[in-house]
Amino acid sequence: AERGKLVFTENDTCVACHGADGKGNKDMGGPNLTDKIALYGATVEDVKAQVTKPRHGVMPAWSARLDETTIKQLAVYVYTLGGGEKVAASQ
């Protein structure tokens, strides 16, 4: 998760849309990653799929920009922000 946090915080696009704290930027179309709302699933694999091949036109696909290991690290970090853990716990 620490490597994923580094990727997230050093990537201007992640921070611009989701905020440095992951709470989102509605003006940019970036959802809050720390709440219980998971539009496309809440597991690490769901997050990884959204980073790799997003299901909407706002978020760019990162599969051409980041390798698979980095995407997985990023997905684990996003999951640890709490949104995924909260949804999984409530299911």
N, CA, C and O atoms as CSV, one atom per row, in Angstrom:
chain,resi,resn,atom,element,x,y,z
A,1,ALA,N,N,0.814,-1.192,0.000
A,1,ALA,CA,C,0.000,0.000,0.000
A,1,ALA,C,C,0.866,1.267,0.000
A,1,ALA,O,O,0.476,2.280,-0.580
A,2,GLU,N,N,2.031,1.215,0.643
A,2,GLU,CA,C,2.896,2.402,0.692
A,2,GLU,C,C,3.378,2.796,-0.703
A,2,GLU,O,O,3.423,3.982,-1.030
A,3,ARG,N,N,3.735,1.817,-1.520
A,3,ARG,CA,C,4.158,2.114,-2.893
A,3,ARG,C,C,2.994,2.711,-3.678
A,3,ARG,O,O,3.184,3.652,-4.448
A,4,GLY,N,N,1.799,2.173,-3.489
A,4,GLY,CA,C,0.615,2.701,-4.154
A,4,GLY,C,C,0.312,4.125,-3.721
A,4,GLY,O,O,-0.107,4.950,-4.533
A,5,LYS,N,N,0.523,4.416,-2.439
A,5,LYS,CA,C,0.318,5.774,-1.938
A,5,LYS,C,C,1.281,6.729,-2.618
A,5,LYS,O,O,0.905,7.843,-2.982
A,6,LEU,N,N,2.515,6.299,-2.789
A,6,LEU,CA,C,3.519,7.127,-3.452
A,6,LEU,C,C,3.101,7.411,-4.901
A,6,LEU,O,O,3.200,8.547,-5.364
A,7,VAL,N,N,2.640,6.391,-5.604
A,7,VAL,CA,C,2.170,6.567,-6.983
A,7,VAL,C,C,0.997,7.551,-7.007
A,7,VAL,O,O,0.960,8.455,-7.841
A,8,PHE,N,N,0.046,7.374,-6.098
A,8,PHE,CA,C,-1.139,8.234,-6.037
A,8,PHE,C,C,-0.758,9.677,-5.759
A,8,PHE,O,O,-1.197,10.578,-6.474
A,9,THR,N,N,0.049,9.914,-4.733
A,9,THR,CA,C,0.361,11.282,-4.323
A,9,THR,C,C,1.304,11.994,-5.280
A,9,THR,O,O,1.281,13.221,-5.367
A,10,GLU,N,N,2.138,11.239,-6.005
A,10,GLU,CA,C,3.054,11.860,-6.957
A,10,GLU,C,C,2.447,12.035,-8.338
A,10,GLU,O,O,3.051,12.663,-9.207
A,11,ASN,N,N,1.254,11.483,-8.549
A,11,ASN,CA,C,0.605,11.585,-9.847
A,11,ASN,C,C,-0.373,12.755,-9.815
A,11,ASN,O,O,-1.384,12.713,-9.113
A,12,ASP,N,N,-0.066,13.786,-10.573
A,12,ASP,CA,C,-0.898,14.986,-10.585
A,12,ASP,C,C,-2.352,14.695,-10.950
A,12,ASP,O,O,-3.259,15.356,-10.444
A,13,THR,N,N,-2.580,13.721,-11.814
A,13,THR,CA,C,-3.939,13.409,-12.232
A,13,THR,C,C,-4.736,12.780,-11.103
A,13,THR,O,O,-5.899,13.130,-10.907
A,14,CYS,N,N,-4.140,11.860,-10.354
A,14,CYS,CA,C,-4.840,11.242,-9.212
A,14,CYS,C,C,-5.244,12.318,-8.211
A,14,CYS,O,O,-6.399,12.388,-7.791
A,15,VAL,N,N,-4.292,13.144,-7.838
A,15,VAL,CA,C,-4.523,14.177,-6.830
A,15,VAL,C,C,-5.495,15.239,-7.330
A,15,VAL,O,O,-6.338,15.709,-6.566
A,16,ALA,N,N,-5.392,15.625,-8.600
A,16,ALA,CA,C,-6.285,16.655,-9.140
A,16,ALA,C,C,-7.739,16.210,-9.086
A,16,ALA,O,O,-8.620,17.013,-8.778
A,17,CYS,N,N,-7.997,14.956,-9.376
A,17,CYS,CA,C,-9.379,14.470,-9.424
A,17,CYS,C,C,-9.889,13.943,-8.084
A,17,CYS,O,O,-11.049,14.151,-7.729
A,18,HIS,N,N,-9.028,13.270,-7.355
A,18,HIS,CA,C,-9.470,12.627,-6.113
A,18,HIS,C,C,-8.996,13.336,-4.853
A,18,HIS,O,O,-9.402,12.970,-3.750
A,19,GLY,N,N,-8.136,14.350,-5.001
A,19,GLY,CA,C,-7.605,15.057,-3.841
A,19,GLY,C,C,-6.479,14.281,-3.193
A,19,GLY,O,O,-6.426,13.055,-3.292
A,20,ALA,N,N,-5.590,14.978,-2.538
A,20,ALA,CA,C,-4.453,14.329,-1.874
A,20,ALA,C,C,-4.915,13.371,-0.789
A,20,ALA,O,O,-4.225,12.400,-0.477
A,21,ASP,N,N,-6.089,13.644,-0.209
A,21,ASP,CA,C,-6.631,12.794,0.848
A,21,ASP,C,C,-7.607,11.741,0.321
A,21,ASP,O,O,-8.144,10.953,1.099
A,22,GLY,N,N,-7.841,11.722,-0.999
A,22,GLY,CA,C,-8.738,10.739,-1.604
A,22,GLY,C,C,-10.215,11.063,-1.444
A,22,GLY,O,O,-11.064,10.236,-1.778
A,23,LYS,N,N,-10.536,12.239,-0.945
A,23,LYS,CA,C,-11.939,12.585,-0.683
A,23,LYS,C,C,-12.674,13.122,-1.912
A,23,LYS,O,O,-13.856,13.455,-1.826
A,24,GLY,N,N,-11.994,13.207,-3.043
A,24,GLY,CA,C,-12.651,13.559,-4.297
A,24,GLY,C,C,-12.689,15.039,-4.604
A,24,GLY,O,O,-12.554,15.888,-3.722
A,25,ASN,N,N,-12.876,15.321,-5.875
A,25,ASN,CA,C,-13.021,16.678,-6.375
A,25,ASN,C,C,-14.172,16.650,-7.375
A,25,ASN,O,O,-13.980,16.288,-8.535
A,26,LYS,N,N,-15.356,17.028,-6.933
A,26,LYS,CA,C,-16.552,16.965,-7.781
A,26,LYS,C,C,-16.417,17.808,-9.036
A,26,LYS,O,O,-16.951,17.446,-10.084
A,27,ASP,N,N,-15.705,18.934,-8.945
A,27,ASP,CA,C,-15.519,19.794,-10.120
A,27,ASP,C,C,-14.749,19.082,-11.224
A,27,ASP,O,O,-14.944,19.376,-12.403
A,28,MET,N,N,-13.892,18.163,-10.860
A,28,MET,CA,C,-13.096,17.411,-11.833
A,28,MET,C,C,-13.730,16.057,-12.171
A,28,MET,O,O,-13.247,15.345,-13.051
A,29,GLY,N,N,-14.809,15.707,-11.473
A,29,GLY,CA,C,-15.467,14.422,-11.713
A,29,GLY,C,C,-14.869,13.277,-10.930
A,29,GLY,O,O,-15.187,12.115,-11.183
A,30,GLY,N,N,-13.998,13.594,-9.973
A,30,GLY,CA,C,-13.339,12.558,-9.185
A,30,GLY,C,C,-14.113,12.222,-7.923
A,30,GLY,O,O,-14.296,13.084,-7.064
A,31,PRO,N,N,-14.573,10.978,-7.798
A,31,PRO,CA,C,-15.339,10.607,-6.623
A,31,PRO,C,C,-14.489,10.475,-5.361
A,31,PRO,O,O,-13.268,10.327,-5.420
A,32,ASN,N,N,-15.167,10.531,-4.233
A,32,ASN,CA,C,-14.559,10.299,-2.932
A,32,ASN,C,C,-14.193,8.818,-2.854
A,32,ASN,O,O,-15.053,7.957,-3.047
A,33,LEU,N,N,-12.954,8.522,-2.579
A,33,LEU,CA,C,-12.492,7.137,-2.480
A,33,LEU,C,C,-12.500,6.621,-1.048
A,33,LEU,O,O,-12.093,5.489,-0.788
A,34,THR,N,N,-12.966,7.454,-0.118
A,34,THR,CA,C,-12.921,7.071,1.294
A,34,THR,C,C,-14.292,6.754,1.874
A,34,THR,O,O,-14.392,6.394,3.046
A,35,ASP,N,N,-15.358,6.881,1.075
A,35,ASP,CA,C,-16.694,6.622,1.598
A,35,ASP,C,C,-17.189,5.237,1.182
A,35,ASP,O,O,-16.461,4.474,0.547
A,36,LYS,N,N,-18.414,4.925,1.542
A,36,LYS,CA,C,-18.974,3.604,1.271
A,36,LYS,C,C,-19.598,3.485,-0.118
A,36,LYS,O,O,-20.146,2.434,-0.450
A,37,ILE,N,N,-19.530,4.514,-0.921
A,37,ILE,CA,C,-20.131,4.472,-2.251
A,37,ILE,C,C,-19.102,3.904,-3.233
A,37,ILE,O,O,-18.076,4.529,-3.502
A,38,ALA,N,N,-19.385,2.737,-3.753
A,38,ALA,CA,C,-18.491,2.083,-4.712
A,38,ALA,C,C,-19.295,1.823,-5.981
A,38,ALA,O,O,-20.011,0.826,-6.072
A,39,LEU,N,N,-19.180,2.702,-6.942
A,39,LEU,CA,C,-19.984,2.599,-8.155
A,39,LEU,C,C,-19.691,1.346,-8.967
A,39,LEU,O,O,-20.589,0.788,-9.598
A,40,TYR,N,N,-18.452,0.907,-8.954
A,40,TYR,CA,C,-18.067,-0.217,-9.804
A,40,TYR,C,C,-17.475,-1.375,-9.018
A,40,TYR,O,O,-16.700,-2.157,-9.568
A,41,GLY,N,N,-17.818,-1.500,-7.764
A,41,GLY,CA,C,-17.339,-2.592,-6.926
A,41,GLY,C,C,-16.304,-2.111,-5.933
A,41,GLY,O,O,-15.653,-1.087,-6.137
A,42,ALA,N,N,-16.160,-2.868,-4.847
A,42,ALA,CA,C,-15.347,-2.409,-3.728
A,42,ALA,C,C,-14.136,-3.279,-3.421
A,42,ALA,O,O,-13.379,-2.971,-2.501
A,43,THR,N,N,-13.938,-4.350,-4.166
A,43,THR,CA,C,-12.776,-5.197,-3.891
A,43,THR,C,C,-11.518,-4.597,-4.520
A,43,THR,O,O,-11.601,-3.696,-5.354
A,44,VAL,N,N,-10.374,-5.097,-4.119
A,44,VAL,CA,C,-9.120,-4.654,-4.722
A,44,VAL,C,C,-9.150,-4.923,-6.225
A,44,VAL,O,O,-8.695,-4.093,-7.012
A,45,GLU,N,N,-9.677,-6.062,-6.622
A,45,GLU,CA,C,-9.756,-6.397,-8.047
A,45,GLU,C,C,-10.688,-5.437,-8.795
A,45,GLU,O,O,-10.412,-5.063,-9.935
A,46,ASP,N,N,-11.788,-5.043,-8.154
A,46,ASP,CA,C,-12.698,-4.066,-8.774
A,46,ASP,C,C,-11.996,-2.732,-8.988
A,46,ASP,O,O,-12.127,-2.115,-10.045
A,47,VAL,N,N,-11.255,-2.293,-7.987
A,47,VAL,CA,C,-10.522,-1.025,-8.090
A,47,VAL,C,C,-9.465,-1.133,-9.181
A,47,VAL,O,O,-9.294,-0.213,-9.980
A,48,LYS,N,N,-8.762,-2.252,-9.211
A,48,LYS,CA,C,-7.735,-2.472,-10.241
A,48,LYS,C,C,-8.359,-2.419,-11.635
A,48,LYS,O,O,-7.779,-1.832,-12.549
A,49,ALA,N,N,-9.517,-3.016,-11.803
A,49,ALA,CA,C,-10.201,-2.993,-13.101
A,49,ALA,C,C,-10.590,-1.573,-13.484
A,49,ALA,O,O,-10.482,-1.198,-14.652
A,50,GLN,N,N,-11.039,-0.779,-12.519
A,50,GLN,CA,C,-11.430,0.606,-12.806
A,50,GLN,C,C,-10.226,1.459,-13.192
A,50,GLN,O,O,-10.339,2.339,-14.047
A,51,VAL,N,N,-9.080,1.207,-12.574
A,51,VAL,CA,C,-7.861,1.951,-12.913
A,51,VAL,C,C,-7.371,1.536,-14.302
A,51,VAL,O,O,-6.932,2.373,-15.090
A,52,THR,N,N,-7.449,0.247,-14.588
A,52,THR,CA,C,-6.949,-0.285,-15.860
A,52,THR,C,C,-7.836,0.116,-17.032
A,52,THR,O,O,-7.350,0.643,-18.032
A,53,LYS,N,N,-9.143,-0.135,-16.905
A,53,LYS,CA,C,-10.096,0.140,-17.990
A,53,LYS,C,C,-11.332,0.793,-17.395
A,53,LYS,O,O,-12.317,0.108,-17.118
A,54,PRO,N,N,-11.299,2.098,-17.195
A,54,PRO,CA,C,-12.424,2.797,-16.577
A,54,PRO,C,C,-13.725,2.618,-17.354
A,54,PRO,O,O,-13.718,2.443,-18.573
A,55,ARG,N,N,-14.831,2.665,-16.633
A,55,ARG,CA,C,-16.140,2.438,-17.243
A,55,ARG,C,C,-16.864,3.722,-17.609
A,55,ARG,O,O,-18.040,3.681,-17.970
A,56,HIS,N,N,-16.206,4.833,-17.528
A,56,HIS,CA,C,-16.828,6.106,-17.900
A,56,HIS,C,C,-15.778,6.992,-18.534
A,56,HIS,O,O,-14.590,6.670,-18.500
A,57,GLY,N,N,-16.201,8.106,-19.114
A,57,GLY,CA,C,-15.308,8.936,-19.897
A,57,GLY,C,C,-14.450,9.927,-19.135
A,57,GLY,O,O,-13.643,10.621,-19.753
A,58,VAL,N,N,-14.587,10.027,-17.815
A,58,VAL,CA,C,-13.837,11.027,-17.064
A,58,VAL,C,C,-12.445,10.523,-16.681
A,58,VAL,O,O,-11.453,11.215,-16.906
A,59,MET,N,N,-12.370,9.347,-16.116
A,59,MET,CA,C,-11.088,8.815,-15.661
A,59,MET,C,C,-10.313,8.201,-16.829
A,59,MET,O,O,-10.863,7.415,-17.600
A,60,PRO,N,N,-9.038,8.563,-16.956
A,60,PRO,CA,C,-8.237,7.967,-18.031
A,60,PRO,C,C,-7.874,6.523,-17.693
A,60,PRO,O,O,-7.798,6.149,-16.523
A,61,ALA,N,N,-7.654,5.728,-18.718
A,61,ALA,CA,C,-7.177,4.361,-18.524
A,61,ALA,C,C,-5.682,4.408,-18.245
A,61,ALA,O,O,-4.926,5.058,-18.967
A,62,TRP,N,N,-5.272,3.728,-17.213
A,62,TRP,CA,C,-3.865,3.774,-16.812
A,62,TRP,C,C,-3.069,2.569,-17.284
A,62,TRP,O,O,-1.863,2.510,-17.047
A,63,SER,N,N,-3.701,1.608,-17.941
A,63,SER,CA,C,-2.992,0.394,-18.359
A,63,SER,C,C,-1.877,0.686,-19.356
A,63,SER,O,O,-0.908,-0.069,-19.425
A,64,ALA,N,N,-1.992,1.763,-20.128
A,64,ALA,CA,C,-0.936,2.127,-21.077
A,64,ALA,C,C,0.142,2.993,-20.421
A,64,ALA,O,O,1.206,3.206,-21.002
A,65,ARG,N,N,-0.132,3.489,-19.217
A,65,ARG,CA,C,0.801,4.398,-18.547
A,65,ARG,C,C,1.514,3.774,-17.360
A,65,ARG,O,O,2.624,4.180,-17.017
A,66,LEU,N,N,0.883,2.790,-16.729
A,66,LEU,CA,C,1.463,2.136,-15.559
A,66,LEU,C,C,1.513,0.637,-15.792
A,66,LEU,O,O,0.622,0.076,-16.430
A,67,ASP,N,N,2.546,-0.015,-15.280
A,67,ASP,CA,C,2.618,-1.468,-15.434
A,67,ASP,C,C,1.652,-2.144,-14.464
A,67,ASP,O,O,1.131,-1.507,-13.548
A,68,GLU,N,N,1.421,-3.431,-14.672
A,68,GLU,CA,C,0.426,-4.171,-13.894
A,68,GLU,C,C,0.728,-4.173,-12.393
A,68,GLU,O,O,-0.185,-4.053,-11.576
A,69,THR,N,N,1.983,-4.307,-12.035
A,69,THR,CA,C,2.359,-4.301,-10.616
A,69,THR,C,C,2.045,-2.952,-9.979
A,69,THR,O,O,1.513,-2.900,-8.870
A,70,THR,N,N,2.366,-1.873,-10.662
A,70,THR,CA,C,2.092,-0.535,-10.133
A,70,THR,C,C,0.594,-0.305,-10.001
A,70,THR,O,O,0.144,0.284,-9.018
A,71,ILE,N,N,-0.183,-0.760,-10.977
A,71,ILE,CA,C,-1.638,-0.630,-10.903
A,71,ILE,C,C,-2.178,-1.401,-9.701
A,71,ILE,O,O,-3.064,-0.911,-9.000
A,72,LYS,N,N,-1.661,-2.584,-9.460
A,72,LYS,CA,C,-2.114,-3.365,-8.300
A,72,LYS,C,C,-1.751,-2.642,-7.003
A,72,LYS,O,O,-2.564,-2.589,-6.081
A,73,GLN,N,N,-0.551,-2.088,-6.922
A,73,GLN,CA,C,-0.146,-1.342,-5.730
A,73,GLN,C,C,-1.058,-0.136,-5.518
A,73,GLN,O,O,-1.459,0.156,-4.391
A,74,LEU,N,N,-1.378,0.552,-6.590
A,74,LEU,CA,C,-2.276,1.697,-6.526
A,74,LEU,C,C,-3.672,1.265,-6.068
A,74,LEU,O,O,-4.293,1.935,-5.244
A,75,ALA,N,N,-4.156,0.155,-6.600
A,75,ALA,CA,C,-5.472,-0.362,-6.216
A,75,ALA,C,C,-5.513,-0.738,-4.739
A,75,ALA,O,O,-6.503,-0.470,-4.058
A,76,VAL,N,N,-4.452,-1.353,-4.243
A,76,VAL,CA,C,-4.393,-1.713,-2.823
A,76,VAL,C,C,-4.431,-0.446,-1.977
A,76,VAL,O,O,-5.138,-0.398,-0.970
A,77,TYR,N,N,-3.688,0.568,-2.367
A,77,TYR,CA,C,-3.693,1.827,-1.618
A,77,TYR,C,C,-5.089,2.447,-1.605
A,77,TYR,O,O,-5.581,2.842,-0.548
A,78,VAL,N,N,-5.732,2.535,-2.775
A,78,VAL,CA,C,-7.070,3.123,-2.849
A,78,VAL,C,C,-8.036,2.326,-1.968
A,78,VAL,O,O,-8.876,2.914,-1.287
A,79,TYR,N,N,-7.925,1.012,-1.977
A,79,TYR,CA,C,-8.769,0.172,-1.128
A,79,TYR,C,C,-8.560,0.508,0.349
A,79,TYR,O,O,-9.518,0.538,1.121
A,80,THR,N,N,-7.313,0.758,0.742
A,80,THR,CA,C,-7.029,1.045,2.152
A,80,THR,C,C,-7.489,2.430,2.592
A,80,THR,O,O,-7.478,2.733,3.785
A,81,LEU,N,N,-7.891,3.268,1.649
A,81,LEU,CA,C,-8.422,4.582,2.037
A,81,LEU,C,C,-9.710,4.438,2.836
A,81,LEU,O,O,-10.148,5.385,3.490
A,82,GLY,N,N,-10.308,3.274,2.786
A,82,GLY,CA,C,-11.465,3.011,3.619
A,82,GLY,C,C,-12.744,2.701,2.883
A,82,GLY,O,O,-13.572,1.947,3.394
A,83,GLY,N,N,-12.936,3.251,1.708
A,83,GLY,CA,C,-14.169,3.005,0.974
A,83,GLY,C,C,-14.420,1.538,0.706
A,83,GLY,O,O,-15.501,1.033,1.009
A,84,GLY,N,N,-13.458,0.850,0.151
A,84,GLY,CA,C,-13.596,-0.565,-0.139
A,84,GLY,C,C,-13.755,-1.402,1.114
A,84,GLY,O,O,-14.571,-2.323,1.152
A,85,GLU,N,N,-12.982,-1.088,2.137
A,85,GLU,CA,C,-13.058,-1.837,3.383
A,85,GLU,C,C,-14.424,-1.651,4.034
A,85,GLU,O,O,-14.978,-2.607,4.576
A,86,LYS,N,N,-14.976,-0.444,3.991
A,86,LYS,CA,C,-16.278,-0.175,4.601
A,86,LYS,C,C,-17.383,-0.923,3.871
A,86,LYS,O,O,-18.281,-1.477,4.505
A,87,VAL,N,N,-17.326,-0.943,2.526
A,87,VAL,CA,C,-18.350,-1.627,1.763
A,87,VAL,C,C,-18.258,-3.131,1.994
A,87,VAL,O,O,-19.273,-3.791,2.215
A,88,ALA,N,N,-17.044,-3.673,1.943
A,88,ALA,CA,C,-16.866,-5.110,2.125
A,88,ALA,C,C,-17.348,-5.541,3.509
A,88,ALA,O,O,-17.944,-6.608,3.649
A,89,ALA,N,N,-17.099,-4.736,4.512
A,89,ALA,CA,C,-17.494,-5.060,5.882
A,89,ALA,C,C,-19.013,-5.026,6.048
A,89,ALA,O,O,-19.561,-5.767,6.864
A,90,SER,N,N,-19.692,-4.183,5.291
A,90,SER,CA,C,-21.136,-4.053,5.448
A,90,SER,C,C,-21.915,-5.037,4.606
A,90,SER,O,O,-23.135,-5.116,4.749
A,91,GLN,N,N,-21.270,-5.787,3.739
A,91,GLN,CA,C,-21.975,-6.734,2.865
A,91,GLN,C,C,-22.364,-7.981,3.607
A,91,GLN,O,O,-22.965,-8.884,3.024
